[in-house]
Amino acid sequence: GRGALGAVAETNGLAANKSHSSFYSAAGDGVAYVWDSERMACKGKLEGHTDYLHCVACEGENTVVTGSEDGTVRIWDVRDPRGHPLPLSAGSA
């Protein structure tokens, strides 16, 4: 990854989901990594963006939202990590 010191590309954002003992990292390789906060180990990936991630947020127990340089926001149901793309355009609010 660009500037990364470890196996995962640089981290641009973090979000915690305490009800699942997980946290999510928005990475420079366009992937949101799912981490087990008790074991401190990667337990999954949310893949689908085509450019680096700017941010990640948890919304409720089963929803994660990511924003990417590819111009999209994706809403992920962590029970089904395929995601749903919501394209953004310049000037949208």
N, CA, C and O atoms as CSV, one atom per row, in Angstrom:
chain,resi,resn,atom,element,x,y,z
A,1,GLY,N,N,0.811,-1.194,0.000
A,1,GLY,CA,C,0.000,0.000,0.000
A,1,GLY,C,C,0.844,1.243,0.000
A,1,GLY,O,O,2.027,1.203,0.339
A,2,ARG,N,N,0.258,2.315,-0.368
A,2,ARG,CA,C,0.933,3.608,-0.422
A,2,ARG,C,C,1.258,4.095,0.975
A,2,ARG,O,O,0.358,4.529,1.693
A,3,GLY,N,N,2.503,4.038,1.379
A,3,GLY,CA,C,2.907,4.550,2.667
A,3,GLY,C,C,2.657,3.612,3.838
A,3,GLY,O,O,2.941,3.983,4.977
A,4,ALA,N,N,2.148,2.440,3.609
A,4,ALA,CA,C,1.834,1.516,4.698
A,4,ALA,C,C,3.098,0.862,5.228
A,4,ALA,O,O,4.029,0.573,4.476
A,5,LEU,N,N,3.116,0.633,6.528
A,5,LEU,CA,C,4.252,-0.040,7.146
A,5,LEU,C,C,3.980,-1.515,7.394
A,5,LEU,O,O,4.903,-2.264,7.714
A,6,GLY,N,N,2.733,-1.946,7.254
A,6,GLY,CA,C,2.371,-3.334,7.499
A,6,GLY,C,C,1.729,-3.965,6.289
A,6,GLY,O,O,1.808,-3.437,5.179
A,7,ALA,N,N,1.091,-5.101,6.511
A,7,ALA,CA,C,0.472,-5.854,5.416
A,7,ALA,C,C,-0.787,-5.174,4.879
A,7,ALA,O,O,-1.178,-5.421,3.738
A,8,VAL,N,N,-1.430,-4.318,5.687
A,8,VAL,CA,C,-2.643,-3.609,5.286
A,8,VAL,C,C,-2.257,-2.205,4.877
A,8,VAL,O,O,-1.413,-1.575,5.514
A,9,ALA,N,N,-2.880,-1.711,3.805
A,9,ALA,CA,C,-2.600,-0.348,3.344
A,9,ALA,C,C,-2.888,0.665,4.444
A,9,ALA,O,O,-3.554,0.354,5.431
A,10,GLU,N,N,-2.375,1.886,4.260
A,10,GLU,CA,C,-2.547,2.906,5.295
A,10,GLU,C,C,-4.011,3.061,5.709
A,10,GLU,O,O,-4.924,2.876,4.904
A,11,THR,N,N,-4.206,3.397,6.958
A,11,THR,CA,C,-5.539,3.548,7.523
A,11,THR,C,C,-5.938,5.013,7.492
A,11,THR,O,O,-5.209,5.877,7.979
A,12,ASN,N,N,-7.108,5.285,6.911
A,12,ASN,CA,C,-7.609,6.649,6.792
A,12,ASN,C,C,-8.772,6.929,7.738
A,12,ASN,O,O,-9.180,8.081,7.878
A,13,GLY,N,N,-9.313,5.901,8.388
A,13,GLY,CA,C,-10.407,6.082,9.327
A,13,GLY,C,C,-10.684,4.803,10.084
A,13,GLY,O,O,-10.365,3.708,9.620
A,14,LEU,N,N,-11.289,4.952,11.267
A,14,LEU,CA,C,-11.657,3.813,12.103
A,14,LEU,C,C,-13.064,4.008,12.641
A,14,LEU,O,O,-13.494,5.137,12.878
A,15,ALA,N,N,-13.775,2.917,12.833
A,15,ALA,CA,C,-15.099,2.942,13.452
A,15,ALA,C,C,-15.267,1.682,14.285
A,15,ALA,O,O,-14.850,0.598,13.877
A,16,ALA,N,N,-15.884,1.831,15.458
A,16,ALA,CA,C,-16.083,0.692,16.361
A,16,ALA,C,C,-17.537,0.268,16.385
A,16,ALA,O,O,-18.444,1.098,16.322
A,17,ASN,N,N,-17.747,-1.039,16.476
A,17,ASN,CA,C,-19.073,-1.607,16.666
A,17,ASN,C,C,-18.982,-2.485,17.908
A,17,ASN,O,O,-18.592,-3.650,17.830
A,18,LYS,N,N,-19.342,-1.921,19.040
A,18,LYS,CA,C,-19.181,-2.624,20.319
A,18,LYS,C,C,-20.085,-3.841,20.430
A,18,LYS,O,O,-19.727,-4.809,21.101
A,19,SER,N,N,-21.253,-3.815,19.785
A,19,SER,CA,C,-22.169,-4.954,19.907
A,19,SER,C,C,-21.646,-6.201,19.201
A,19,SER,O,O,-22.086,-7.310,19.504
A,20,HIS,N,N,-20.713,-6.036,18.264
A,20,HIS,CA,C,-20.115,-7.179,17.563
A,20,HIS,C,C,-18.654,-7.383,17.962
A,20,HIS,O,O,-17.974,-8.230,17.383
A,21,SER,N,N,-18.162,-6.625,18.937
A,21,SER,CA,C,-16.745,-6.674,19.325
A,21,SER,C,C,-15.841,-6.544,18.106
A,21,SER,O,O,-14.857,-7.267,17.956
A,22,SER,N,N,-16.206,-5.598,17.236
A,22,SER,CA,C,-15.466,-5.395,15.994
A,22,SER,C,C,-15.132,-3.921,15.816
A,22,SER,O,O,-15.775,-3.041,16.389
A,23,PHE,N,N,-14.111,-3.680,15.009
A,23,PHE,CA,C,-13.915,-2.342,14.495
A,23,PHE,C,C,-13.531,-2.449,13.033
A,23,PHE,O,O,-13.116,-3.510,12.566
A,24,TYR,N,N,-13.670,-1.347,12.314
A,24,TYR,CA,C,-13.495,-1.302,10.869
A,24,TYR,C,C,-12.462,-0.243,10.552
A,24,TYR,O,O,-12.462,0.836,11.144
A,25,SER,N,N,-11.575,-0.557,9.608
A,25,SER,CA,C,-10.595,0.429,9.169
A,25,SER,C,C,-10.798,0.709,7.689
A,25,SER,O,O,-10.954,-0.205,6.879
A,26,ALA,N,N,-10.794,2.003,7.353
A,26,ALA,CA,C,-10.880,2.453,5.959
A,26,ALA,C,C,-9.455,2.539,5.442
A,26,ALA,O,O,-8.648,3.291,5.988
A,27,ALA,N,N,-9.131,1.790,4.409
A,27,ALA,CA,C,-7.744,1.661,3.973
A,27,ALA,C,C,-7.484,2.271,2.599
A,27,ALA,O,O,-8.397,2.489,1.802
A,28,GLY,N,N,-6.212,2.535,2.358
A,28,GLY,CA,C,-5.768,3.130,1.114
A,28,GLY,C,C,-5.854,2.219,-0.087
A,28,GLY,O,O,-5.654,2.673,-1.214
A,29,ASP,N,N,-6.145,0.950,0.116
A,29,ASP,CA,C,-6.288,0.029,-1.016
A,29,ASP,C,C,-7.750,-0.126,-1.438
A,29,ASP,O,O,-8.068,-0.981,-2.264
A,30,GLY,N,N,-8.646,0.699,-0.872
A,30,GLY,CA,C,-10.055,0.654,-1.246
A,30,GLY,C,C,-10.871,-0.384,-0.499
A,30,GLY,O,O,-12.021,-0.642,-0.856
A,31,VAL,N,N,-10.296,-0.982,0.528
A,31,VAL,CA,C,-10.959,-2.037,1.291
A,31,VAL,C,C,-11.224,-1.547,2.712
A,31,VAL,O,O,-10.394,-0.856,3.302
A,32,ALA,N,N,-12.378,-1.907,3.252
A,32,ALA,CA,C,-12.641,-1.711,4.678
A,32,ALA,C,C,-12.363,-3.050,5.355
A,32,ALA,O,O,-12.997,-4.060,5.048
A,33,TYR,N,N,-11.421,-3.040,6.266
A,33,TYR,CA,C,-11.047,-4.262,6.972
A,33,TYR,C,C,-11.870,-4.388,8.243
A,33,TYR,O,O,-12.107,-3.402,8.940
A,34,VAL,N,N,-12.304,-5.606,8.539
A,34,VAL,CA,C,-13.093,-5.911,9.729
A,34,VAL,C,C,-12.151,-6.572,10.731
A,34,VAL,O,O,-11.509,-7.577,10.425
A,35,TRP,N,N,-12.075,-5.995,11.932
A,35,TRP,CA,C,-11.150,-6.473,12.950
A,35,TRP,C,C,-11.900,-6.982,14.168
A,35,TRP,O,O,-12.901,-6.396,14.580
A,36,ASP,N,N,-11.417,-8.063,14.737
A,36,ASP,CA,C,-11.910,-8.575,16.001
A,36,ASP,C,C,-11.205,-7.777,17.097
A,36,ASP,O,O,-9.988,-7.880,17.245
A,37,SER,N,N,-11.951,-6.988,17.861
A,37,SER,CA,C,-11.330,-6.098,18.836
A,37,SER,C,C,-10.795,-6.833,20.064
A,37,SER,O,O,-10.006,-6.267,20.821
A,38,GLU,N,N,-11.206,-8.067,20.272
A,38,GLU,CA,C,-10.679,-8.836,21.399
A,38,GLU,C,C,-9.376,-9.548,21.032
A,38,GLU,O,O,-8.440,-9.586,21.831
A,39,ARG,N,N,-9.319,-10.107,19.832
A,39,ARG,CA,C,-8.117,-10.832,19.390
A,39,ARG,C,C,-7.143,-9.935,18.629
A,39,ARG,O,O,-5.995,-10.314,18.396
A,40,MET,N,N,-7.615,-8.725,18.237
A,40,MET,CA,C,-6.814,-7.790,17.441
A,40,MET,C,C,-6.322,-8.457,16.150
A,40,MET,O,O,-5.154,-8.354,15.774
A,41,ALA,N,N,-7.254,-9.139,15.495
A,41,ALA,CA,C,-6.932,-9.844,14.256
A,41,ALA,C,C,-7.975,-9.502,13.195
A,41,ALA,O,O,-9.146,-9.285,13.507
A,42,CYS,N,N,-7.538,-9.457,11.950
A,42,CYS,CA,C,-8.452,-9.197,10.847
A,42,CYS,C,C,-9.350,-10.418,10.657
A,42,CYS,O,O,-8.876,-11.551,10.577
A,43,LYS,N,N,-10.666,-10.161,10.586
A,43,LYS,CA,C,-11.592,-11.280,10.413
A,43,LYS,C,C,-12.445,-11.159,9.159
A,43,LYS,O,O,-13.347,-11.968,8.937
A,44,GLY,N,N,-12.164,-10.155,8.341
A,44,GLY,CA,C,-12.906,-10.026,7.093
A,44,GLY,C,C,-12.595,-8.740,6.363
A,44,GLY,O,O,-11.864,-7.883,6.860
A,45,LYS,N,N,-13.168,-8.618,5.164
A,45,LYS,CA,C,-12.965,-7.448,4.315
A,45,LYS,C,C,-14.289,-7.066,3.670
A,45,LYS,O,O,-15.097,-7.928,3.324
A,46,LEU,N,N,-14.500,-5.764,3.511
A,46,LEU,CA,C,-15.622,-5.251,2.742
A,46,LEU,C,C,-15.011,-4.664,1.477
A,46,LEU,O,O,-14.406,-3.592,1.511
A,47,GLU,N,N,-15.171,-5.371,0.364
A,47,GLU,CA,C,-14.518,-4.991,-0.884
A,47,GLU,C,C,-15.537,-4.568,-1.929
A,47,GLU,O,O,-16.646,-5.102,-1.976
A,48,GLY,N,N,-15.160,-3.605,-2.768
A,48,GLY,CA,C,-16.046,-3.160,-3.826
A,48,GLY,C,C,-15.705,-1.775,-4.358
A,48,GLY,O,O,-16.056,-1.442,-5.490
A,49,HIS,N,N,-15.025,-0.966,-3.553
A,49,HIS,CA,C,-14.595,0.347,-4.037
A,49,HIS,C,C,-13.426,0.179,-5.006
A,49,HIS,O,O,-12.701,-0.815,-4.952
A,50,THR,N,N,-13.253,1.158,-5.889
A,50,THR,CA,C,-12.175,1.089,-6.878
A,50,THR,C,C,-11.042,2.066,-6.592
A,50,THR,O,O,-10.094,2.157,-7.373
A,51,ASP,N,N,-11.127,2.801,-5.481
A,51,ASP,CA,C,-10.058,3.727,-5.100
A,51,ASP,C,C,-10.002,3.775,-3.578
A,51,ASP,O,O,-10.815,3.145,-2.901
A,52,TYR,N,N,-9.046,4.519,-3.045
A,52,TYR,CA,C,-8.833,4.488,-1.604
A,52,TYR,C,C,-10.032,5.030,-0.834
A,52,TYR,O,O,-10.809,5.838,-1.343
A,53,LEU,N,N,-10.158,4.564,0.405
A,53,LEU,CA,C,-11.251,4.982,1.272
A,53,LEU,C,C,-10.833,6.208,2.072
A,53,LEU,O,O,-9.711,6.299,2.570
A,54,HIS,N,N,-11.766,7.143,2.181
A,54,HIS,CA,C,-11.562,8.325,3.017
A,54,HIS,C,C,-12.067,8.087,4.431
A,54,HIS,O,O,-11.469,8.563,5.396
A,55,CYS,N,N,-13.183,7.342,4.558
A,55,CYS,CA,C,-13.824,7.245,5.866
A,55,CYS,C,C,-14.649,5.974,5.985
A,55,CYS,O,O,-14.984,5.320,4.997
A,56,VAL,N,N,-14.965,5.649,7.247
A,56,VAL,CA,C,-15.823,4.517,7.579
A,56,VAL,C,C,-16.603,4.881,8.841
A,56,VAL,O,O,-16.066,5.534,9.736
A,57,ALA,N,N,-17.862,4.463,8.916
A,57,ALA,CA,C,-18.687,4.740,10.093
A,57,ALA,C,C,-19.646,3.577,10.332
A,57,ALA,O,O,-20.092,2.921,9.390
A,58,CYS,N,N,-19.956,3.333,11.596
A,58,CYS,CA,C,-20.959,2.334,11.965
A,58,CYS,C,C,-22.275,3.057,12.195
A,58,CYS,O,O,-22.323,4.107,12.836
A,59,GLU,N,N,-23.335,2.478,11.663
A,59,GLU,CA,C,-24.682,3.025,11.828
A,59,GLU,C,C,-25.562,1.891,12.314
A,59,GLU,O,O,-25.965,1.035,11.527
A,60,GLY,N,N,-25.863,1.876,13.594
A,60,GLY,CA,C,-26.623,0.776,14.161
A,60,GLY,C,C,-25.760,-0.459,14.341
A,60,GLY,O,O,-24.534,-0.397,14.242
A,61,GLU,N,N,-26.415,-1.580,14.607
A,61,GLU,CA,C,-25.681,-2.811,14.891
A,61,GLU,C,C,-25.111,-3.500,13.663
A,61,GLU,O,O,-24.055,-4.127,13.754
A,62,ASN,N,N,-25.777,-3.402,12.513
A,62,ASN,CA,C,-25.392,-4.220,11.368
A,62,ASN,C,C,-25.047,-3.435,10.113
A,62,ASN,O,O,-24.943,-4.021,9.035
A,63,THR,N,N,-24.868,-2.120,10.226
A,63,THR,CA,C,-24.614,-1.301,9.048
A,63,THR,C,C,-23.298,-0.548,9.178
A,63,THR,O,O,-23.023,0.081,10.200
A,64,VAL,N,N,-22.493,-0.620,8.126
A,64,VAL,CA,C,-21.248,0.139,8.024
A,64,VAL,C,C,-21.332,0.952,6.744
A,64,VAL,O,O,-21.810,0.464,5.720
A,65,VAL,N,N,-20.862,2.205,6.802
A,65,VAL,CA,C,-20.872,3.093,5.648
A,65,VAL,C,C,-19.432,3.476,5.339
A,65,VAL,O,O,-18.673,3.843,6.235
A,66,THR,N,N,-19.056,3.386,4.046
A,66,THR,CA,C,-17.716,3.785,3.627
A,66,THR,C,C,-17.811,4.833,2.525
A,66,THR,O,O,-18.739,4.820,1.717
A,67,GLY,N,N,-16.834,5.743,2.504
A,67,GLY,CA,C,-16.750,6.753,1.463
A,67,GLY,C,C,-15.388,6.679,0.803
A,67,GLY,O,O,-14.365,6.554,1.477
A,68,SER,N,N,-15.381,6.757,-0.542
A,68,SER,CA,C,-14.160,6.502,-1.299
A,68,SER,C,C,-13.836,7.620,-2.279
A,68,SER,O,O,-14.706,8.393,-2.679
A,69,GLU,N,N,-12.589,7.685,-2.649
A,69,GLU,CA,C,-12.128,8.594,-3.699
A,69,GLU,C,C,-12.741,8.228,-5.045
A,69,GLU,O,O,-12.695,9.037,-5.972
A,70,ASP,N,N,-13.315,7.033,-5.182
A,70,ASP,CA,C,-13.953,6.640,-6.443
A,70,ASP,C,C,-15.291,7.354,-6.663
A,70,ASP,O,O,-15.951,7.143,-7.681
A,71,GLY,N,N,-15.688,8.206,-5.698
A,71,GLY,CA,C,-16.910,8.984,-5.847
A,71,GLY,C,C,-18.157,8.297,-5.350
A,71,GLY,O,O,-19.265,8.765,-5.612
A,72,THR,N,N,-18.000,7.186,-4.632
A,72,THR,CA,C,-19.175,6.470,-4.138
A,72,THR,C,C,-19.140,6.346,-2.622
A,72,THR,O,O,-18.093,6.384,-1.977
A,73,VAL,N,N,-20.334,6.197,-2.100
A,73,VAL,CA,C,-20.542,5.789,-0.719
A,73,VAL,C,C,-21.174,4.412,-0.802
A,73,VAL,O,O,-22.073,4.183,-1.612
A,74,ARG,N,N,-20.712,3.509,0.022
A,74,ARG,CA,C,-21.324,2.182,0.066
A,74,ARG,C,C,-21.873,1.926,1.446
A,74,ARG,O,O,-21.251,2.241,2.460
A,75,ILE,N,N,-23.052,1.346,1.457
A,75,ILE,CA,C,-23.695,0.945,2.700
A,75,ILE,C,C,-23.607,-0.569,2.763
A,75,ILE,O,O,-24.073,-1.270,1.865
A,76,TRP,N,N,-23.004,-1.062,3.833
A,76,TRP,CA,C,-22.755,-2.487,3.984
A,76,TRP,C,C,-23.606,-3.041,5.117
A,76,TRP,O,O,-23.602,-2.503,6.223
A,77,ASP,N,N,-24.321,-4.099,4.845
A,77,ASP,CA,C,-24.958,-4.877,5.899
A,77,ASP,C,C,-23.917,-5.917,6.293
A,77,ASP,O,O,-23.609,-6.804,5.497
A,78,VAL,N,N,-23.376,-5.830,7.490
A,78,VAL,CA,C,-22.268,-6.710,7.866
A,78,VAL,C,C,-22.678,-8.173,7.940
A,78,VAL,O,O,-21.821,-9.051,8.047
A,79,ARG,N,N,-23.985,-8.448,7.886
A,79,ARG,CA,C,-24.440,-9.837,7.806
A,79,ARG,C,C,-24.342,-10.343,6.364
A,79,ARG,O,O,-24.352,-11.552,6.136
A,80,ASP,N,N,-24.245,-9.427,5.383
A,80,ASP,CA,C,-24.133,-9.745,3.950
A,80,ASP,C,C,-23.208,-8.706,3.328
A,80,ASP,O,O,-23.688,-7.692,2.819
A,81,PRO,N,N,-21.880,-8.930,3.353
A,81,PRO,CA,C,-20.909,-7.889,3.020
A,81,PRO,C,C,-20.749,-7.541,1.535
A,81,PRO,O,O,-19.691,-7.056,1.136
A,82,ARG,N,N,-21.773,-7.777,0.714
A,82,ARG,CA,C,-21.655,-7.387,-0.698
A,82,ARG,C,C,-21.811,-5.885,-0.906
A,82,ARG,O,O,-21.281,-5.347,-1.879
A,83,GLY,N,N,-22.523,-5.196,-0.021
A,83,GLY,CA,C,-22.643,-3.742,-0.088
A,83,GLY,C,C,-23.628,-3.264,-1.133
A,83,GLY,O,O,-24.031,-4.013,-2.023
A,84,HIS,N,N,-24.004,-2.020,-1.011
A,84,HIS,CA,C,-24.935,-1.376,-1.928
A,84,HIS,C,C,-24.359,-0.023,-2.309
A,84,HIS,O,O,-24.299,0.866,-1.459
A,85,PRO,N,N,-23.927,0.174,-3.565
A,85,PRO,CA,C,-23.306,1.444,-3.934
A,85,PRO,C,C,-24.322,2.572,-4.073
A,85,PRO,O,O,-25.405,2.378,-4.625
A,86,LEU,N,N,-23.967,3.746,-3.572
A,86,LEU,CA,C,-24.744,4.960,-3.742
A,86,LEU,C,C,-23.830,5.993,-4.391
A,86,LEU,O,O,-23.058,6.642,-3.686
A,87,PRO,N,N,-23.890,6.169,-5.718
A,87,PRO,CA,C,-22.962,7.099,-6.360
A,87,PRO,C,C,-23.234,8.529,-5.939
A,87,PRO,O,O,-24.385,8.942,-5.797
A,88,LEU,N,N,-22.158,9.281,-5.739
A,88,LEU,CA,C,-22.239,10.705,-5.425
A,88,LEU,C,C,-21.709,11.494,-6.597
A,88,LEU,O,O,-20.806,11.043,-7.301
A,89,SER,N,N,-22.266,12.668,-6.809
A,89,SER,CA,C,-21.752,13.548,-7.858
A,89,SER,C,C,-21.397,14.886,-7.251
A,89,SER,O,O,-21.865,15.225,-6.164
A,90,ALA,N,N,-20.579,15.643,-7.942
A,90,ALA,CA,C,-20.173,16.965,-7.482
A,90,ALA,C,C,-21.416,17.832,-7.279
A,90,ALA,O,O,-22.299,17.879,-8.135
A,91,GLY,N,N,-21.472,18.504,-6.156
A,91,GLY,CA,C,-22.592,19.390,-5.868
A,91,GLY,C,C,-23.764,18.721,-5.204
A,91,GLY,O,O,-24.736,19.398,-4.865
A,92,SER,N,N,-23.716,17.399,-5.001
A,92,SER,CA,C,-24.839,16.734,-4.324
A,92,SER,C,C,-24.730,17.003,-2.838
A,92,SER,O,O,-23.632,17.168,-2.307
A,93,ALA,N,N,-25.866,17.046,-2.169
A,93,ALA,CA,C,-25.871,17.341,-0.738
A,93,ALA,C,C,-26.281,16.122,0.056
A,93,ALA,O,O,-26.343,16.178,1.284
